[in-house]
């Protein structure tokens, strides 16, 4: 059986902000239809990698290719067009407080396809509202009137309005109770199974990573690595991560402090 062609390719990627090197020599290939979870402790560059994949952060070295095209060679107009093929679910939903829920969900279509017919927009919105399990009564409300879990679901509906080929999730279950976290997990699975999208999520939530992902990649902070060490500590199936012999990986997935208390004390 022939493996699916990669839709996203990251080649020798490096990202530096001033004197701080955040990502170094990252190589990653994501096949179409795969759900990839990127895990790792705070400060290891997970969200920076996600934003580089969508072209919101420019690489200092290496390249990101989407569907065979290098993002750093595109004009701003071409890059904007490519971004319409992505959906981005932000960590805190990033809804516009001054817009109603309906206006938030419709925002991508009105921005990128203003001349398309409004009735089609409305039908698409109602279909997505049902897909994420929200009643139509929320459309008249504003983000401040919704719970955190409802805002996350609105953010997912908005991300799907453009019928993206790739959906990027930044900490989709952060701040949610265990039941609502699992609701979000089920929605991500439904999106993958029903729409066939490629998904990449950044998460600290191992329950979410195990349930939703086909593949897990773990990053490690460069400040705690030698120059010759890879920033990717693990790249494999969720069922294989428990068998790793790397103590840094096992400490993270089990939520164990290990040597971190003494390291934090030394850095204080």
Backbone bond lengths (Angstrom), bond angles and torsions (degrees), N, CA, C in turn:
res aa  C-N    CA-C-N  psi(-1)  N-CA   C-N-CA  omega(-1)  CA-C   N-CA-C  phi
1 X - - - 1.473 - - 1.526 109.67 -
2 X 1.335 116.52 130.89 1.458 121.21 -178.36 1.530 109.79 -78.91
3 X 1.339 116.55 131.17 1.462 120.82 179.83 1.522 110.03 -69.36
4 X 1.351 117.40 145.23 1.473 120.00 177.70 1.519 111.32 -58.55
5 X 1.323 116.45 144.38 1.465 120.57 177.91 1.524 109.46 -68.57
6 X 1.331 117.69 145.43 1.465 119.30 178.50 1.520 111.87 -68.63
7 X 1.303 116.59 138.34 1.461 120.67 173.94 1.523 110.07 -95.62
8 X 1.351 115.83 -26.11 1.467 121.07 177.71 1.522 108.43 -127.96
9 X 1.332 116.33 131.08 1.461 122.43 176.95 1.524 109.09 -130.75
10 X 1.300 115.57 126.76 1.460 122.39 178.17 1.528 107.20 -113.97
11 X 1.323 116.44 118.65 1.467 121.13 -173.91 1.525 111.03 -117.82
12 X 1.328 116.90 116.38 1.470 123.43 174.65 1.535 111.77 46.85
13 X 1.319 115.60 43.44 1.465 121.11 -172.41 1.521 111.83 -73.76
14 X 1.327 114.94 133.92 1.450 121.49 172.95 1.518 110.21 -133.26
15 X 1.334 116.57 140.09 1.464 121.51 177.15 1.522 108.06 -134.36
16 X 1.334 115.09 126.37 1.465 121.87 -179.69 1.524 109.09 -128.32
17 X 1.328 115.86 134.47 1.460 121.92 173.70 1.529 107.83 -114.06
18 X 1.328 115.80 106.13 1.464 118.47 -175.00 1.514 110.15 63.93
19 X 1.337 115.93 -119.80 1.470 120.78 178.45 1.524 112.27 -95.48
20 X 1.318 116.28 -4.31 1.460 119.68 -176.63 1.518 111.41 -92.82
21 X 1.320 115.82 117.57 1.460 121.60 175.78 1.531 107.67 -88.96
22 X 1.329 116.54 120.53 1.462 120.96 -176.05 1.528 111.21 -100.54
23 X 1.324 116.20 -41.83 1.463 121.41 178.71 1.521 108.88 -127.37
24 X 1.337 116.67 142.70 1.463 120.79 -177.99 1.529 109.96 -143.90
25 X 1.326 115.77 122.90 1.468 122.10 173.55 1.531 113.11 52.48
26 X 1.327 115.66 48.54 1.467 119.85 178.54 1.525 109.41 -86.64
27 X 1.322 115.84 124.26 1.462 122.40 174.48 1.523 108.20 -117.80
28 X 1.326 115.66 127.22 1.460 120.23 -174.88 1.519 108.90 -154.10
29 X 1.309 116.80 134.15 1.461 121.95 176.71 1.523 108.25 -128.64
30 X 1.324 116.37 124.93 1.471 121.39 -175.85 1.525 109.15 -115.64
31 X 1.329 118.00 110.71 1.475 120.50 179.07 1.525 111.56 -69.35
32 X 1.320 115.67 155.30 1.464 120.93 174.84 1.527 109.93 -57.78
33 X 1.327 115.19 136.86 1.457 120.86 175.84 1.513 115.12 85.73
34 X 1.311 117.87 -7.81 1.460 120.20 -179.14 1.534 111.04 -80.27
35 X 1.335 115.45 148.85 1.465 121.39 170.55 1.522 107.60 -110.65
36 X 1.334 115.34 115.25 1.457 122.53 -176.30 1.525 109.20 -110.39
37 X 1.322 116.53 130.89 1.460 121.99 173.30 1.521 108.77 -106.39
38 X 1.332 116.28 127.71 1.462 121.98 175.57 1.520 107.18 -105.38
39 X 1.329 116.86 117.04 1.452 121.84 -177.45 1.526 109.56 -116.14
40 X 1.324 115.21 171.32 1.464 120.70 179.01 1.513 109.65 144.59
41 X 1.319 115.60 158.27 1.456 120.13 -177.37 1.522 111.73 -69.81
42 X 1.318 116.16 166.11 1.464 121.21 -179.81 1.527 110.41 -58.00
43 X 1.325 115.57 138.71 1.452 120.54 177.33 1.511 115.67 88.87
44 X 1.346 117.48 6.73 1.470 119.17 -178.16 1.523 112.41 -90.96
45 X 1.347 117.82 -6.10 1.459 120.08 175.56 1.508 115.68 101.32
46 X 1.332 117.95 14.09 1.470 120.82 -177.07 1.531 111.98 -60.63
47 X 1.336 115.98 -52.89 1.464 119.59 -177.15 1.523 111.16 -69.01
48 X 1.327 117.38 -33.58 1.460 120.41 175.96 1.531 109.98 -62.15
49 X 1.317 116.61 -41.34 1.468 120.47 177.27 1.526 110.35 -61.93
50 X 1.330 116.90 -43.48 1.457 121.00 179.64 1.530 110.84 -61.00
51 X 1.330 115.93 -44.05 1.465 119.92 -178.73 1.531 111.68 -71.32
52 X 1.319 117.36 -28.01 1.464 120.32 176.47 1.523 110.39 -71.71
53 X 1.331 116.63 -35.73 1.460 121.09 179.12 1.525 111.44 -62.55
54 X 1.331 116.80 -33.19 1.467 120.22 -178.92 1.529 112.30 -94.41
55 X 1.336 116.71 -2.29 1.455 120.71 176.64 1.514 114.95 87.25
56 X 1.344 117.88 11.86 1.460 120.72 177.33 1.528 111.51 -80.07
57 X 1.339 116.40 -22.92 1.460 122.70 174.76 1.529 107.08 -122.39
58 X 1.327 115.84 132.16 1.461 120.51 -179.85 1.533 110.30 -86.84
59 X 1.333 118.09 134.17 1.466 119.69 178.00 1.525 112.04 -68.43
60 X 1.322 115.69 146.29 1.459 121.49 173.35 1.527 110.21 -84.20
61 X 1.328 115.51 -29.46 1.465 121.57 177.77 1.522 108.26 -145.74
62 X 1.332 115.94 157.41 1.453 120.52 178.38 1.517 112.45 74.13
63 X 1.328 116.04 -161.99 1.466 119.98 -173.92 1.513 111.36 -154.82
64 X 1.335 114.26 156.13 1.464 122.66 170.25 1.524 107.32 -116.22
65 X 1.324 116.32 129.29 1.462 121.36 175.99 1.520 109.37 -113.74
66 X 1.319 115.60 130.49 1.457 121.26 174.37 1.517 108.13 -116.37
67 X 1.314 115.21 119.19 1.467 121.46 -177.79 1.527 110.79 52.46
68 X 1.338 115.31 39.39 1.463 121.47 175.40 1.508 115.83 89.06
69 X 1.343 118.72 -8.72 1.462 121.59 -178.04 1.522 111.24 -103.89
70 X 1.324 116.16 133.43 1.459 120.47 175.21 1.530 109.21 -73.71
71 X 1.321 116.44 124.63 1.460 120.05 -177.04 1.523 112.24 -66.80
72 X 1.340 117.19 -32.13 1.465 119.08 -175.73 1.532 113.04 -75.62
73 X 1.336 116.91 -6.01 1.469 119.62 177.51 1.528 111.85 -98.14
74 X 1.331 117.27 -3.79 1.460 120.83 -176.28 1.523 111.33 -86.13
75 X 1.316 115.82 149.92 1.454 120.28 171.64 1.529 108.21 -72.10
76 X 1.335 116.23 166.49 1.463 119.70 179.50 1.524 111.05 -59.97
77 X 1.328 116.46 -37.28 1.468 120.29 179.07 1.527 110.87 -67.58
78 X 1.334 116.83 -42.54 1.464 120.68 178.26 1.526 111.22 -65.53
79 X 1.340 115.97 -39.85 1.462 120.16 179.14 1.524 110.67 -65.21
80 X 1.331 116.16 -40.78 1.459 120.45 177.52 1.527 110.87 -61.35
81 X 1.321 116.43 -38.86 1.464 120.47 178.05 1.520 111.15 -66.32
82 X 1.330 117.25 -40.59 1.461 120.28 178.54 1.537 111.34 -64.53
83 X 1.323 115.73 -35.32 1.471 119.27 -179.00 1.520 112.44 -64.67
84 X 1.343 117.00 -22.10 1.463 118.66 177.49 1.526 111.21 -68.04
85 X 1.322 117.08 -12.96 1.461 121.17 177.48 1.531 111.73 -89.38
86 X 1.344 115.60 -1.38 1.464 122.32 176.82 1.525 109.97 -110.25
87 X 1.319 115.58 149.92 1.453 121.87 164.45 1.518 107.56 -117.36
88 X 1.340 117.58 137.45 1.462 121.10 -176.58 1.525 108.10 -123.65
89 X 1.333 116.61 118.73 1.460 122.09 176.38 1.528 107.24 -101.82
90 X 1.328 116.12 106.15 1.457 121.47 -174.36 1.525 111.15 -75.16
91 X 1.351 114.61 159.74 1.458 120.79 -174.43 1.525 112.85 -55.59
92 X 1.326 117.22 -46.24 1.461 121.23 -178.81 1.528 111.60 -106.02
93 X 1.318 116.04 27.04 1.468 125.11 -179.42 1.525 112.17 72.74
94 X 1.356 118.05 -33.71 1.471 122.81 176.65 1.524 111.85 53.57
95 X 1.317 115.90 43.68 1.459 119.88 175.60 1.520 110.10 -77.92
96 X 1.318 116.51 155.05 1.459 121.39 177.78 1.525 108.91 -82.43
97 X 1.327 115.85 115.08 1.465 120.27 -174.27 1.521 113.18 -60.67
98 X 1.335 117.46 -32.31 1.459 121.11 -175.45 1.526 113.35 -84.50
99 X 1.340 116.74 -4.54 1.463 120.88 179.91 1.524 110.14 -106.13
100 X 1.314 116.09 147.79 1.457 120.33 174.58 1.531 109.31 -67.76
101 X 1.311 116.16 168.38 1.461 120.14 178.12 1.530 110.49 -61.63
102 X 1.322 117.18 -40.93 1.470 119.92 177.38 1.521 110.83 -60.10
103 X 1.326 116.94 -44.81 1.461 120.87 -179.48 1.529 111.07 -66.28
104 X 1.330 117.07 -34.74 1.464 120.56 176.64 1.526 111.25 -64.45
105 X 1.322 116.38 -45.55 1.466 120.03 -177.55 1.525 111.18 -67.06
106 X 1.325 116.14 -38.31 1.459 120.80 -177.85 1.526 113.42 -79.41
107 X 1.327 117.31 -11.67 1.462 121.65 -172.66 1.533 113.68 -52.50
108 X 1.346 120.20 -47.89 1.479 118.87 -178.11 1.531 113.20 -60.22
109 X 1.335 117.14 -41.80 1.466 119.10 -179.84 1.521 111.74 -67.44
110 X 1.310 116.62 -39.46 1.461 119.55 -179.63 1.529 111.23 -68.82
111 X 1.326 116.23 -28.56 1.462 119.96 178.08 1.520 112.02 -76.09
112 X 1.325 116.10 -44.13 1.466 120.31 -170.71 1.519 113.84 -101.08
113 X 1.335 117.87 -23.06 1.461 120.48 -179.97 1.527 110.24 -135.22
114 X 1.307 116.98 59.92 1.464 120.06 -174.24 1.523 114.21 -65.95
115 X 1.324 117.27 -20.69 1.467 119.77 -176.06 1.525 112.91 -92.11
116 X 1.333 116.49 -5.93 1.463 117.28 177.63 1.526 109.84 -73.63
117 X 1.309 116.17 163.38 1.453 120.27 -169.89 1.523 112.26 -74.05
118 X 1.335 116.18 131.78 1.459 122.47 -179.20 1.525 113.32 -58.69
119 X 1.338 120.00 -41.55 1.476 119.24 178.95 1.523 112.98 -57.88
120 X 1.340 116.64 -35.77 1.467 119.46 176.78 1.519 110.47 -65.68
121 X 1.329 116.02 -38.81 1.465 120.46 176.10 1.520 110.13 -58.23
122 X 1.315 115.55 -47.39 1.462 120.86 -176.12 1.531 110.88 -62.87
123 X 1.322 116.96 -43.82 1.473 120.42 -179.89 1.522 110.58 -63.57
124 X 1.334 115.94 -42.80 1.458 119.89 178.39 1.524 110.75 -61.65
125 X 1.324 117.10 -41.93 1.455 121.24 179.63 1.532 111.06 -61.98
126 X 1.318 117.12 -44.44 1.461 120.40 -178.96 1.527 111.01 -65.55
127 X 1.326 116.79 -38.75 1.473 120.31 177.30 1.525 110.69 -61.96
128 X 1.333 116.31 -43.70 1.462 120.22 -178.89 1.523 111.34 -69.79
129 X 1.319 116.84 -35.17 1.457 120.42 177.48 1.530 109.81 -59.81
130 X 1.324 115.93 -43.50 1.465 119.84 176.94 1.529 110.90 -66.47
131 X 1.331 116.12 -37.79 1.472 120.83 -178.99 1.520 111.58 -60.82
132 X 1.340 117.61 -37.29 1.467 120.59 -178.54 1.532 112.00 -96.24
133 X 1.322 116.43 8.16 1.462 120.13 172.29 1.510 115.82 72.76
134 X 1.330 117.59 37.86 1.461 121.18 178.37 1.527 110.42 -115.23
135 X 1.339 117.77 141.60 1.467 120.56 177.84 1.519 110.78 -74.58
136 X 1.326 116.57 152.40 1.463 119.92 -177.49 1.525 112.46 -65.67
137 X 1.343 116.97 -17.04 1.461 120.53 178.59 1.519 113.93 -63.65
138 X 1.340 117.83 -20.01 1.475 119.78 -178.72 1.525 111.46 -73.12
139 X 1.335 117.64 -17.63 1.467 120.38 -173.76 1.523 112.36 -61.46
140 X 1.334 117.08 -30.07 1.466 120.58 -178.92 1.522 112.58 -84.60
141 X 1.319 116.37 -11.63 1.468 120.65 -176.67 1.529 110.98 -82.13
142 X 1.351 114.64 173.10 1.453 121.72 176.16 1.526 108.53 -115.07
143 X 1.334 118.37 157.80 1.470 120.71 -174.98 1.525 114.75 -50.85
144 X 1.328 118.14 -37.99 1.464 120.81 -178.25 1.520 112.52 -64.32
145 X 1.331 117.16 -18.30 1.462 121.16 -178.82 1.524 112.69 -88.17
146 X 1.327 117.69 -3.50 1.457 121.56 -176.71 1.518 111.79 -107.44
147 X 1.319 115.81 154.62 1.467 121.11 174.13 1.521 109.92 -72.50
148 X 1.331 116.52 167.20 1.459 120.63 179.19 1.515 112.37 -59.73
149 X 1.335 116.99 -41.06 1.459 120.21 179.80 1.516 112.71 -65.94
150 X 1.336 116.16 -37.73 1.467 119.52 178.00 1.517 111.05 -68.20
151 X 1.326 116.80 -38.89 1.472 119.32 177.90 1.526 110.72 -63.26
152 X 1.338 116.29 -39.24 1.472 119.42 177.70 1.527 110.27 -60.48
153 X 1.331 116.72 -41.09 1.463 120.30 -178.70 1.526 111.16 -69.93
154 X 1.318 116.79 -35.80 1.462 119.69 174.11 1.525 109.91 -63.10
155 X 1.347 116.03 -42.32 1.462 120.12 177.99 1.519 112.11 -60.01
156 X 1.342 116.44 -37.15 1.459 120.23 178.08 1.527 110.61 -68.79
157 X 1.342 116.70 -42.39 1.466 120.00 178.02 1.523 110.58 -60.24
158 X 1.332 116.64 -42.92 1.463 120.08 178.65 1.530 111.02 -62.62
159 X 1.337 116.74 -41.27 1.468 120.76 -179.11 1.521 111.78 -63.74
160 X 1.337 117.15 -25.61 1.467 120.58 -176.74 1.523 113.40 -92.35
161 X 1.322 118.06 -5.22 1.471 120.96 -174.71 1.522 112.93 -60.41
162 X 1.325 117.56 -32.92 1.464 120.73 -177.63 1.528 112.60 -89.76
163 X 1.347 116.30 9.98 1.461 122.00 -178.15 1.543 110.88 52.05
164 X 1.334 116.47 59.38 1.471 120.10 -173.98 1.520 112.60 -70.52
165 X 1.317 113.62 156.81 1.466 120.51 173.94 1.517 111.12 -86.82
166 X 1.338 115.71 -25.56 1.466 121.74 -179.09 1.524 108.18 -131.39
167 X 1.338 116.61 134.70 1.464 120.81 173.95 1.527 108.08 -117.86
168 X 1.332 115.71 128.18 1.460 122.67 178.63 1.523 108.67 -107.58
169 X 1.324 116.22 129.13 1.466 121.82 -179.21 1.533 109.22 -116.66
170 X 1.328 116.49 125.34 1.465 120.89 176.49 1.525 108.88 -106.36
171 X 1.332 116.03 104.65 1.469 122.96 -179.85 1.531 111.34 50.01
172 X 1.335 118.08 61.98 1.469 120.39 -173.39 1.520 115.35 -65.78
173 X 1.352 118.48 -21.13 1.471 119.43 -177.15 1.528 113.06 -111.42
174 X 1.329 117.85 4.15 1.467 120.34 -179.76 1.522 110.96 -60.60
175 X 1.342 116.29 133.79 1.458 121.71 176.24 1.512 114.76 81.33
176 X 1.329 118.04 4.54 1.460 121.02 -179.25 1.530 110.31 -104.83
177 X 1.333 115.83 152.05 1.463 119.80 175.58 1.531 108.97 -72.15
178 X 1.350 117.43 164.54 1.473 119.85 -174.89 1.525 114.35 -56.35
179 X 1.327 117.68 -37.27 1.463 119.65 -178.57 1.523 110.58 -69.83
180 X 1.336 116.99 -46.50 1.462 119.10 179.65 1.529 110.73 -67.08
181 X 1.334 117.36 -33.66 1.470 120.09 175.17 1.522 110.29 -58.29
182 X 1.340 116.29 -40.98 1.459 119.11 -179.35 1.521 111.53 -72.88
183 X 1.338 117.28 -28.89 1.468 120.09 173.04 1.534 109.68 -60.84
184 X 1.341 116.00 -45.45 1.465 120.21 178.84 1.529 110.51 -63.41
185 X 1.340 116.49 -40.62 1.466 119.81 176.91 1.527 111.16 -58.71
186 X 1.334 116.06 -45.09 1.464 120.20 -179.83 1.531 111.12 -63.82
187 X 1.320 116.38 -37.33 1.466 119.71 177.93 1.525 111.01 -65.25
188 X 1.336 117.17 -41.07 1.466 119.95 178.21 1.527 110.98 -63.06
189 X 1.335 116.04 -39.56 1.464 119.40 176.60 1.526 110.90 -64.84
190 X 1.340 116.29 -40.91 1.458 120.34 179.87 1.524 110.85 -63.51
191 X 1.322 116.52 -41.96 1.459 120.86 178.95 1.527 110.45 -60.80
192 X 1.327 115.68 -44.74 1.470 119.16 179.60 1.529 111.39 -64.58
193 X 1.337 116.25 -46.35 1.461 119.92 -174.21 1.529 112.63 -73.21
194 X 1.333 116.67 -37.20 1.469 119.88 -176.36 1.517 113.18 -84.93
195 X 1.333 116.24 -34.63 1.459 119.90 -173.57 1.527 112.91 -107.21
196 X 1.332 117.42 -13.04 1.459 121.02 177.02 1.512 115.09 68.07
197 X 1.348 116.65 24.73 1.461 119.41 -177.38 1.525 111.22 -78.14
198 X 1.322 115.02 158.19 1.460 122.15 168.30 1.525 107.17 -85.34
199 X 1.330 117.08 136.30 1.459 120.09 -176.16 1.521 110.41 -128.42
200 X 1.339 115.26 137.98 1.464 121.47 172.75 1.516 106.81 -129.03
201 X 1.331 116.89 124.46 1.456 119.24 178.37 1.514 110.56 -125.92
202 X 1.332 114.07 138.59 1.453 122.37 171.54 1.513 107.01 -96.27
203 X 1.317 118.19 129.19 1.458 120.11 -176.45 1.523 112.19 -155.50
204 X 1.358 114.37 152.54 1.462 121.66 167.14 1.526 110.25 -99.87
205 X 1.324 116.44 -8.82 1.459 123.42 -170.65 1.530 109.85 -87.03
206 X 1.327 116.15 103.24 1.454 119.86 -177.43 1.529 112.01 -68.58
207 X 1.334 117.58 -30.86 1.467 119.15 176.30 1.519 109.96 -61.29
208 X 1.319 116.22 -43.26 1.463 121.30 178.84 1.523 110.98 -65.00
209 X 1.330 116.66 -46.08 1.464 120.65 -179.25 1.527 111.37 -60.52
210 X 1.326 116.63 -42.32 1.465 120.17 -178.51 1.530 111.34 -67.77
211 X 1.328 116.32 -38.28 1.463 119.59 -174.74 1.519 112.86 -77.86
212 X 1.311 116.96 -39.66 1.463 120.62 -168.92 1.527 112.72 -95.95
213 X 1.329 117.53 -36.30 1.472 120.47 -167.72 1.525 113.36 -83.01
214 X 1.328 114.86 146.64 1.465 122.31 167.28 1.524 110.36 -85.29
215 X 1.333 114.65 -23.11 1.467 120.58 -172.18 1.526 108.89 -150.15
216 X 1.326 115.94 143.47 1.468 121.64 178.61 1.521 108.85 -122.95
217 X 1.332 115.74 133.72 1.461 122.47 171.90 1.523 107.51 -120.30
218 X 1.323 116.93 129.67 1.463 120.67 178.00 1.516 110.60 -111.04
219 X 1.340 115.56 124.77 1.464 122.22 175.50 1.521 110.12 -97.15
220 X 1.333 115.61 159.05 1.468 122.07 -179.40 1.523 108.24 -133.22
221 X 1.331 118.01 144.44 1.472 120.04 -179.16 1.527 111.67 -62.57
222 X 1.329 116.25 133.63 1.463 120.55 -178.99 1.519 112.31 -63.68
223 X 1.323 117.47 -28.89 1.465 120.82 -178.39 1.521 112.15 -62.05
224 X 1.316 116.67 -19.38 1.466 120.93 -178.47 1.526 112.19 -110.12
225 X 1.335 115.91 17.63 1.460 121.15 178.19 1.520 110.51 -121.85
226 X 1.324 116.15 150.88 1.461 120.45 170.70 1.529 108.98 -77.47
227 X 1.314 116.40 163.67 1.466 121.26 -174.96 1.523 113.23 -58.88
228 X 1.309 117.45 -31.76 1.463 119.57 -175.85 1.529 112.78 -90.80
229 X 1.314 118.15 -3.91 1.462 120.92 -176.37 1.531 111.54 -86.03
230 X 1.331 115.34 141.53 1.459 120.87 178.96 1.524 110.67 -73.41
231 X 1.330 115.42 143.19 1.458 120.28 177.85 1.531 111.12 -78.33
232 X 1.317 117.34 -18.60 1.464 121.68 177.10 1.527 108.67 -91.75
233 X 1.338 116.07 112.04 1.461 120.64 -178.40 1.523 112.55 -87.43
234 X 1.326 116.05 -28.21 1.474 120.11 -178.13 1.518 108.87 -146.85
235 X 1.325 115.92 140.68 1.462 122.40 174.76 1.518 106.88 -148.92
236 X 1.334 115.71 102.61 1.455 118.03 -177.12 1.516 112.50 -176.24
237 X 1.320 115.68 -167.24 1.458 121.35 -177.84 1.527 110.33 -76.56
238 X 1.341 117.32 150.30 1.466 119.76 178.87 1.525 113.01 -56.23
239 X 1.332 116.65 -36.78 1.465 118.88 -177.68 1.525 112.89 -71.27
240 X 1.331 117.32 -13.40 1.465 120.35 -179.12 1.532 113.13 -94.94
241 X 1.336 117.33 -12.73 1.461 118.64 -172.91 1.529 111.76 -69.40
242 X 1.332 117.01 -26.08 1.471 119.63 179.09 1.523 111.91 -72.43
243 X 1.314 117.60 -16.48 1.465 121.11 -178.14 1.523 113.11 -96.10
244 X 1.338 117.15 2.09 1.456 119.24 -178.21 1.524 110.80 -66.78
245 X 1.312 115.96 148.61 1.467 120.63 178.25 1.522 111.81 -98.66
246 X 1.330 117.47 0.44 1.462 121.04 179.89 1.527 109.09 -79.23
247 X 1.323 116.69 115.17 1.469 121.83 -175.81 1.517 112.21 -61.08
248 X 1.343 116.67 -31.71 1.463 119.87 -179.63 1.532 111.18 -67.17
249 X 1.321 115.94 -34.95 1.462 120.00 177.86 1.521 110.46 -71.68
250 X 1.320 116.83 -45.95 1.468 119.54 -177.79 1.522 111.27 -64.79
251 X 1.332 117.78 -36.80 1.461 119.77 177.27 1.519 111.02 -62.60
252 X 1.332 116.80 -40.02 1.462 119.98 -178.48 1.520 111.19 -68.72
253 X 1.316 117.88 -49.36 1.460 119.58 -174.41 1.528 112.19 -70.42
254 X 1.349 116.83 -21.38 1.470 120.13 176.77 1.529 112.35 -95.11
255 X 1.334 116.35 -6.41 1.457 119.69 -179.76 1.513 113.00 68.99
256 X 1.339 117.49 37.15 1.466 122.30 -178.39 1.529 110.06 -100.44
257 X 1.328 116.08 137.02 1.465 120.77 -178.94 1.524 111.58 -68.11
258 X 1.331 117.36 -38.05 1.464 120.23 -178.77 1.518 112.20 56.07
259 X 1.335 115.87 -126.47 1.465 121.22 -178.94 1.522 112.94 -87.15
260 X 1.329 117.69 1.58 1.459 119.92 -172.34 1.523 112.68 -66.04
261 X 1.331 118.74 -31.52 1.455 120.44 -179.28 1.527 110.77 -63.23
262 X 1.336 116.65 -44.19 1.456 119.98 179.40 1.532 110.75 -69.94
263 X 1.347 117.26 -35.60 1.458 120.58 178.19 1.528 110.99 -65.64
264 X 1.321 116.54 -41.26 1.460 120.41 178.92 1.516 111.56 -66.74
265 X 1.354 115.92 -36.94 1.458 119.75 178.08 1.538 111.47 -65.88
266 X 1.325 115.70 -38.20 1.465 119.92 179.17 1.519 111.51 -68.12
267 X 1.340 116.63 -31.48 1.461 120.05 -178.74 1.511 113.87 -83.98
268 X 1.324 117.03 -8.96 1.479 120.50 -177.71 1.513 111.52 -71.64
